[in-house]
Amino acid sequence: MALDEKSQTLFNNLRKQYFPPERNYLQAHLTLFHHLPGSEHQAIKAYLSEIAVRSEIFSLDVTEVKMIGRGVAYKIENDELKKLHRQLSHKWQAWLTPQDQQKLWPHITVQNKVDPAKARALYKKLSEDFESFTAYGAGLKLWAYQGGPWEWLETFPFRSQD
């Protein structure tokens, strides 16, 4: 999912600060699906474009800091996001891997693949003065996995709220 500029900058800065640099290939992101077939990119792009044209930017409640084993993430809550995920899941059901068939747990990871003690320390630090806040879902992004690095393919922006 594409985030609003302010939220994107905030989460990118946290990743730059806390994510192991050798593993920080991507900007901060909210993943809806991990694997869609590359052979279907044109159909996927067409559907994402159709969805984006009909969708408005919507708020995302950043509700808490969460431990994710060897890292830390921010939990995201929004019913519209869940509805969008269900809609996409239904359309792409035949393509979904077991991982992508699981219930969506929306989050933005700011640290991963570190020693658990280091993750616990960051969790404690970020949790101490955390107050929930609002980010915005500004569109959808499509990426292709290239055997290590990821290649950005296209962004499908949502309409501004009027």
SVG drawing of the C-alpha trace seen along z (x, -y; Angstrom):
<svg xmlns="http://www.w3.org/2000/svg" viewBox="-16 -19 41 42">
<polyline fill="none" stroke="black" stroke-width="0.4" points="0.0,0.0 1.2,-3.5 1.3,-5.8 0.9,-9.6 4.2,-11.5 4.4,-12.4 3.8,-8.9 6.1,-7.4 8.9,-9.7 8.4,-8.9 8.4,-5.1 11.3,-5.3 13.4,-7.2 12.6,-4.6 13.7,-1.8 16.9,-3.7 17.7,-4.0 16.8,-0.5 16.7,1.9 19.9,3.8 21.3,1.8 22.4,4.9 18.7,6.1 17.0,2.7 16.2,3.0 12.8,1.4 11.2,-1.7 8.7,-1.2 5.6,0.5 2.3,2.1 2.1,5.5 -1.3,6.7 0.1,9.7 3.5,11.4 3.4,13.3 1.3,12.8 2.2,14.5 4.5,12.5 2.8,14.0 -0.4,12.2 1.2,8.7 -1.0,7.1 -4.2,8.5 -3.1,7.5 -2.2,3.9 -5.6,3.6 -7.5,4.6 -5.4,2.4 -6.0,-0.6 -9.7,0.1 -9.7,0.3 -7.6,-2.9 -9.9,-5.0 -12.9,-4.1 -11.1,-4.5 -10.4,-7.6 -7.5,-8.1 -8.4,-6.7 -7.1,-7.0 -5.1,-4.2 -5.0,-4.0 -1.5,-3.3 -2.5,-1.7 0.5,-0.2 4.1,1.0 4.4,4.8 7.2,7.3 7.6,9.5 10.1,12.0 13.4,10.6 12.0,7.1 9.5,4.4 6.5,3.2 3.6,0.7 0.1,2.3 -2.4,0.7 -6.2,0.9 -8.8,-0.1 -12.0,1.6 -11.8,0.2 -8.3,1.7 -9.7,5.1 -12.5,4.7 -10.1,3.9 -7.9,6.9 -11.0,9.2 -12.0,7.8 -8.5,8.3 -8.3,11.8 -11.6,12.8 -10.6,11.6 -7.2,13.3 -8.2,16.4 -6.8,18.8 -3.3,17.2 -2.9,16.8 -0.2,18.8 -1.0,20.3 0.7,17.3 -1.5,14.8 -4.6,16.8 -4.1,16.1 -6.0,13.4 -4.5,9.9 -2.4,8.5 -1.7,4.9 1.6,3.6 4.7,1.6 8.0,3.2 10.7,0.9 13.2,3.5 13.6,7.2 16.2,10.0 18.1,8.7 19.0,10.4 15.8,10.8 17.4,8.8 18.0,5.9 14.4,6.1 13.1,6.1 15.2,3.0 13.8,1.2 10.2,2.3 10.7,0.9 12.1,-2.3 9.4,-2.9 6.5,-1.8 7.4,-4.1 6.0,-7.3 3.9,-5.8 0.6,-7.5 -1.7,-6.2 -1.8,-8.4 -3.2,-8.5 -1.5,-7.7 -3.2,-7.6 -3.5,-4.9 -2.8,-6.9 -2.9,-4.1 -1.6,-0.7 2.0,0.2 3.0,3.2 6.5,4.7 8.3,7.6 10.7,9.8 14.0,10.1 15.7,12.9 16.9,10.6 16.2,7.0 12.7,5.8 11.7,3.8 9.0,1.2 6.5,1.6 3.8,-0.9 1.8,-3.0 -2.0,-3.3 -2.9,-6.4 -6.3,-6.8 -8.5,-9.9 -8.2,-12.8 -11.0,-13.1 -13.1,-16.1"/>
</svg>
